[in-house]
Amino acid sequence: MQRRRLPMATLHDNGLDPSMTGAGQDHRLVIDTIPGLVWSALPDGYIDFLNQRWREYTGLTLAQASGWGWQIAIHPDDLPELVNYWRSVLTSGQPGETEARLRRYDGAYRWFLFRAVPLYDEQGILVKWYGQNTDIDDRQWSEALLAGEKRVLEMSARGYSLFSILDALCRLVEEISSQVRATILLLSPVGDRLWVGAAPSLPASFAHQSHGFVIGPATGPCGMAVYRREPVIIADIATAPLPDDHRDFPLAHGLRACWSTPILAADGQVLGTFALYARESGHPDARHQEIIERITHLAAIAIERDHTEAALRQSEAYLAQAQQLSRTGSFGWNLASGRIIWSNETFCILGYNRQIEPTLERLFDRVHPEDLAHVRWTIDQAMRDRTGFDLQHRLSMPDGSVKQVHIVARATPLEFGAVEFVGAVMDVTEQVRSQEATRAAKARFEGILEIAEDAIISVDAKQRIVLFNRGAERVFGYIQAEVIGKSLDLLLPQRFVDAHHRHLNDFAQSASRIARGMGQRREVFGLRKNGQEFPAEASISKLDLGDERILTVILRDITQRKQAAEALRASEHLARGQLDALTHTLDALAQESDPDRLLEHVLRTLVEQSSAHSVTVWNRSDIGDWLELIAVVEDGCFQTRGDAAHPAAQLPIESQDHPIWREIFRTGQYAVLEDIDRTTAQLRIGSNPDAVWHTVMDDTHADPDSCILLLKKHLQTLGIRAVLFIPMLIAGQVTGITSIRFQTKRSFRREEIELAQALAHQATLAIQLTRLSRQSRQVAITAERNRMARDIHDTLAQGFTGVIVQLEAAADATTKGLAAEAEAHCGRASDIARDGLKEARRSVQALRLQALEEKNLCEALNDLLRKTTQGTPLQASCILQGAPRALPAEWEDNILRIGQEVLINTLRHAQAQHFSLQLTFAADGLLLELRDDGRGFDPLCKHDGFGLLGIGERVKSMGGRLTIQSGRNTGTVIIITLPLPHDPSVSLP
């Protein structure tokens, strides 16, 4: 501990020496009886008097302590410095004070403040020294504890590991209380064992023994403390009823007592234990109790912070994984600085290496040429108007593929009028393909309905006709407009109506049947418009679309074709099965998963932790002028905006009464609203105690029907008197507000604000994760639809057409009585349907360049030059230097394409006589040099076409560097330098 020395006043002799008079004896009696430790010394420092209190405290007699004998009561470590300082004071003749440890009669040392004041006579001659020793041990101990706590908190703030912080806590305890040894055990994730978090001064074997302590009512002190959730005091380990391993091992290391206390989180959950092992038997004294209380509190803060940071890291990992799974990247663009930030998934979508710096031009390089003008115009418009933008366009990738992306950006105002765009890039290639396939499938389906000879009729749950195709018009004689919305009874003979109703109801209620094909029930009868009845066969299916149920009947008039019914029924069953598969698949794809409940958990935790009445979450609108209600927890009920009975679903940020509301968004600080139960409420921003209270929500100066006052009345109805507003931040920008309501006035501690801010951050993350989860589910649904559509669309188009042709031929043959020909036609219809189904299930895969499938790269380049220049005046040569290496297939494709592009350009434009291609394999890279002696060109001028642009994109995709050297009539040299891939080199065959 640092000793302190302070100047003191000097005593002057007033002419009276109490030691020489009777009054002096009285004074000495007073000095002996006062509670302080008082002494006096001669001018040379010889101690000639120590009062009774001093002697009683040290246990020394006056004879033992007089002169310089008092030194035996000073701590050996402090004595040299104390003696030197006392001699310097004697020499100076000035008052002085210092600190040292003084031994008590029982051998215990405590810190004292030693003060000495000289006494001078009227002539200024030093005649006496008077001194006093003041016990400052408690103050020193408290200061040491506070300093240690400060060090630990600074470690936590600087991001030290949890184990380093816990180790520092234990060392702090042992520093201020040398008679104990400290250990902190952490609760395992499963919650059934305790593991060592820190035990710096306990033997290594003891620490290993402590690993895996079981929790229970009859275990060690720490296990019992966790089980009971209360401190466990073992005053004498030797006599306590402990298991052998928990008793013998401490005793073997000289530990006689153990005081274990559970470490509890803010919500009461057990995090671990803090235990003190003492070398002497006994109970913890007041100091030990204070140590236990303060150290367990600090340990709880450190452990909870570590858990929170671990959860945040996990959440960030989930977010990155969600972006990857949903094929959604994010970006930020500061207009003032021009700096652009891409997420990893954005790099992946755009096809760039993550090491490059994102720029707007790199984005434009990827935009499909046909979409580039529109994309530039949209972004320029957004930059000029400082508004968000929403556009979908194509990307032309270096490998020749085309992607569809959907970009959404919102403009976020910054300080000093600056603007930042924050947005998302979604790869919607599969979604667009799915939509196109769905539209094509729908068109084909409608075409099939249009040309189908059979009657296809759909009815709703009340058996009202909702679909009536042209085949039905031909069969029944009604036109579509005459029957849509009418009861199906219109098409049935009266005697069959009741039975038909029962049949449809039974089929609709059946959980095990979704379809019944042709021929599975006796023939039915229909009623034409002219009143004529006719026999028919029918198939039926049901489709549940949420709350709506559709029954579809395909009805075939069999008046003229009863003899061919079996063949026709089988073919129709095949076609019907395909349609049923399509409708069933679309039904399954239309289902959505339950909404995420993470936000509800966060808000309920917020209410519980802050002892609040209720809480609401508001999101800032895209235009930034409104707050929109996201969710609310009131009276223990969680509701989202869609189902919450809230008087104001939107609130203006720019209040007409006072601009203070917008100030919250500008500063990003929390705010407190009070006096809601009065005519005018007041609001203060930030933690500054001198912050101004602003008058808001004035009932006398505002429209009583405004959303602000409607919200105020709602809060008054709930008995709310104070509201804490916590801004929700993303990338440093306020995107919403969490408002925590209280039914009493509150003064908020810093810890409460920090907790509320942490939970508000979690709410922000929950909202973002919910959005990403919904997007991910939508992308998954779309991908599945696309896959299913690819599998079945050719079957519907080809299968039905072929089947119908064959069935019509079979019907014609049947009418003419040609049974054999009818049977043959039916067989061919079945074969066509099967072949169509097989064909629809084939997948088309992209093929590599044929030249590289049959030859290696060098052979393919030679073959390219030979075939391309054959019959032309251009003389071409291919030179290979170095040992060839195996390259990725994409690289070989790119090099061959580049050579082909340059050679074609030379033939078309250069008017050259010679062309050479040199491919050099070096130890650290690959060099491709293409040279001609033609008329050249200016590389800096803009040229039509995309040849050079394509070459540049291919080189960039391989991480290489492109150099073009050319001039008028000086020929052209194109040099491409590529770093070799990291794969081990393999010689080419």
CORCORGI-V406941 format. One record per backbone hydrogen bond with DSSP energy under -1.0 kcal/mol. NH is the residue of the N-H (numbers start at 1). CO is the residue of the C=O. Records with the same first field share a line. If there is no record, write none. Layout:
# CORCORGI-V406941
NH = CO ; CO
This chain:
# CORCORGI-V406941
11 = 118
13 = 120
20 = 17
25 = 21
26 = 22
27 = 23
28 = 24
29 = 25
30 = 26
31 = 27
32 = 28
33 = 29
34 = 30
37 = 133
39 = 131
40 = 49
41 = 129
42 = 46
45 = 42
47 = 67
48 = 40
49 = 40
51 = 38
55 = 51
56 = 52
57 = 53
58 = 54
59 = 55
65 = 61
66 = 62
67 = 47
69 = 66
70 = 65
71 = 68
72 = 69
73 = 70
74 = 71
75 = 101
78 = 75
79 = 75
82 = 78
83 = 79
84 = 80
85 = 81
86 = 82
87 = 83
88 = 84
89 = 85
90 = 86
91 = 87
92 = 88
93 = 89
96 = 116
98 = 114
100 = 112
102 = 110
103 = 73
104 = 108
105 = 57
107 = 104
110 = 102
112 = 100
113 = 134
114 = 98
115 = 132
116 = 96
117 = 130
119 = 128
120 = 11
121 = 125
124 = 121
127 = 119
128 = 119
129 = 41
130 = 117
131 = 39
132 = 115
133 = 37
134 = 113
136 = 111
140 = 136
141 = 137
142 = 138
143 = 139
144 = 140
145 = 141
146 = 142
147 = 143
148 = 144
149 = 145
150 = 146
151 = 147
152 = 148
153 = 149
154 = 150
155 = 151
156 = 152
157 = 153
158 = 154
159 = 156
160 = 155
165 = 161
166 = 162
167 = 163
168 = 164
169 = 165
170 = 166
171 = 167
172 = 168
173 = 169
174 = 170
175 = 171
176 = 172
177 = 173
180 = 177
181 = 277
183 = 275
184 = 198
185 = 273
186 = 195
187 = 271
188 = 193
194 = 213
195 = 186
197 = 184
198 = 184
207 = 203
208 = 204
209 = 205
210 = 206
213 = 194 ; 210
215 = 192
224 = 220
225 = 221
226 = 222
227 = 223
228 = 224
229 = 225
230 = 225
232 = 260
234 = 258
237 = 256
240 = 236
242 = 240
248 = 244
251 = 247
252 = 248
253 = 250
254 = 251
255 = 250
256 = 278
257 = 278
258 = 234
259 = 276
260 = 232
261 = 274
263 = 272
265 = 269
268 = 265
271 = 263
272 = 263
273 = 185
274 = 261
275 = 183
276 = 259
277 = 181
278 = 257
279 = 179
282 = 235
289 = 285
290 = 286
291 = 287
292 = 288
293 = 289
294 = 290
295 = 291
296 = 292
297 = 293
298 = 294
299 = 295
300 = 296
301 = 297
302 = 298
303 = 299
304 = 300
305 = 301
306 = 302
307 = 303
308 = 304
309 = 305
310 = 306
311 = 307
312 = 308
313 = 309
314 = 310
315 = 311
316 = 312
317 = 313
318 = 314
319 = 315
320 = 316
321 = 317
322 = 318
323 = 319
324 = 320
325 = 321
326 = 322
328 = 323
329 = 425
331 = 423
332 = 341
333 = 421
334 = 339
335 = 419
338 = 334
341 = 332
343 = 330
347 = 343
348 = 344
349 = 345
350 = 346
351 = 347
352 = 347
356 = 353
363 = 359
364 = 360
365 = 361
368 = 394
371 = 368
372 = 368
375 = 371
376 = 372
377 = 373
378 = 374
379 = 375
380 = 376
381 = 377
382 = 378
383 = 379
384 = 380
385 = 381
386 = 382
387 = 382
389 = 409
391 = 407
393 = 405
395 = 403
396 = 366
397 = 401
400 = 397
403 = 395
405 = 393
406 = 426
407 = 391
408 = 424
409 = 389
410 = 422
412 = 420
414 = 418
418 = 415
420 = 412
421 = 333
422 = 410
423 = 331
424 = 408
425 = 329
426 = 406
427 = 327
428 = 404 ; 426
432 = 428
433 = 429
434 = 430
435 = 431
436 = 432
437 = 433
438 = 434
439 = 435
440 = 436
441 = 437
442 = 438
443 = 439
444 = 440
445 = 441
446 = 442
447 = 443
448 = 444
449 = 445
450 = 446
451 = 447
452 = 448
455 = 555
457 = 553
458 = 467
459 = 551
460 = 464
463 = 460
465 = 486
466 = 458
467 = 458
469 = 456
473 = 469
474 = 470
475 = 471
476 = 472
477 = 473
482 = 479
483 = 480
484 = 480
485 = 465
486 = 483
488 = 463
490 = 487
491 = 488
492 = 489
496 = 493
497 = 494
500 = 496
501 = 497
502 = 498
503 = 499
504 = 500
505 = 501
506 = 502
507 = 503
508 = 504
509 = 505
516 = 540
520 = 517
524 = 536
526 = 534
527 = 491
528 = 532
529 = 476
531 = 528
534 = 526
536 = 524
537 = 556
539 = 554
540 = 516
541 = 552
542 = 514
543 = 550
545 = 548
548 = 545
550 = 543
551 = 459
552 = 541
553 = 457
554 = 539
555 = 455
556 = 537
558 = 535
565 = 562
568 = 564
569 = 565
570 = 566
571 = 567
572 = 568
573 = 569
574 = 570
575 = 571
576 = 572
577 = 573
578 = 574
579 = 575
580 = 576
581 = 577
582 = 578
583 = 579
584 = 580
585 = 581
586 = 582
587 = 583
588 = 584
589 = 585
590 = 586
591 = 588
601 = 597
602 = 598
603 = 599
604 = 600
605 = 601
606 = 602
607 = 603
608 = 604
609 = 605
610 = 606
612 = 607
613 = 741
615 = 633
616 = 739
617 = 631
618 = 737
619 = 628
620 = 735
621 = 626
627 = 651
628 = 619
629 = 649
630 = 617
631 = 617
632 = 639
633 = 615
634 = 637
637 = 634
639 = 632
641 = 630
643 = 640
644 = 640
646 = 644
651 = 627
653 = 625
655 = 653
663 = 659
664 = 660
666 = 662
667 = 663
668 = 664
671 = 725
672 = 684
673 = 723
674 = 682
678 = 675
681 = 696
682 = 674
683 = 694
684 = 672
686 = 670
691 = 688
694 = 683
696 = 681
699 = 679
701 = 698
706 = 703
710 = 706
711 = 707
712 = 708
713 = 709
714 = 710
715 = 711
716 = 712
717 = 713
718 = 714
719 = 716
720 = 715
721 = 742
722 = 742
723 = 673
724 = 740
725 = 671
726 = 738
728 = 736
730 = 733
733 = 730
735 = 728
736 = 728
737 = 618
738 = 726
739 = 616
740 = 724
741 = 614
742 = 722
753 = 749
754 = 750
755 = 751
756 = 752
757 = 753
758 = 754
759 = 755
760 = 756
761 = 757
762 = 758
763 = 759
764 = 760
765 = 761
766 = 762
767 = 763
768 = 764
769 = 765
770 = 766
771 = 767
772 = 768
773 = 769
774 = 770
775 = 771
776 = 772
777 = 773
778 = 774
779 = 775
780 = 776
781 = 777
782 = 778
783 = 779
784 = 780
785 = 781
786 = 782
787 = 783
788 = 784
789 = 785
790 = 786
791 = 787
792 = 788
793 = 789
796 = 792
797 = 793
798 = 794
799 = 795
802 = 798
803 = 799
804 = 800
805 = 801
806 = 802
807 = 803
808 = 804
809 = 805
810 = 806
811 = 807
812 = 808
813 = 809
814 = 810
815 = 811
816 = 812
817 = 814
818 = 813
819 = 817
822 = 818
823 = 819
824 = 820
825 = 821
826 = 822
827 = 823
828 = 824
829 = 825
830 = 826
831 = 827
832 = 828
833 = 829
834 = 830
835 = 831
836 = 832
837 = 833
838 = 834
839 = 835
840 = 836
842 = 839
853 = 849
854 = 850
855 = 851
860 = 856
861 = 857
862 = 858
863 = 859
864 = 860
865 = 861
866 = 862
867 = 863
868 = 864
869 = 865
872 = 869
875 = 913
877 = 915
879 = 917
881 = 919
892 = 888
893 = 889
894 = 890
895 = 891
896 = 892
897 = 893
898 = 894
899 = 895
900 = 896
901 = 897
902 = 898
903 = 899
904 = 900
905 = 901
906 = 902
907 = 903
908 = 904
909 = 905
910 = 906
915 = 875
916 = 931
917 = 877
918 = 929
919 = 879
920 = 927
921 = 881
922 = 925
926 = 978
927 = 920
928 = 976
929 = 918
930 = 974
931 = 916
932 = 972
933 = 914
935 = 910
941 = 938
950 = 946
951 = 947
952 = 948
953 = 949
954 = 950
955 = 951
956 = 952
957 = 953
959 = 956
960 = 955
961 = 977
963 = 975
965 = 973
967 = 971
969 = 935
970 = 967
971 = 934
972 = 932
973 = 965
974 = 930
975 = 963
976 = 928
977 = 961
978 = 926
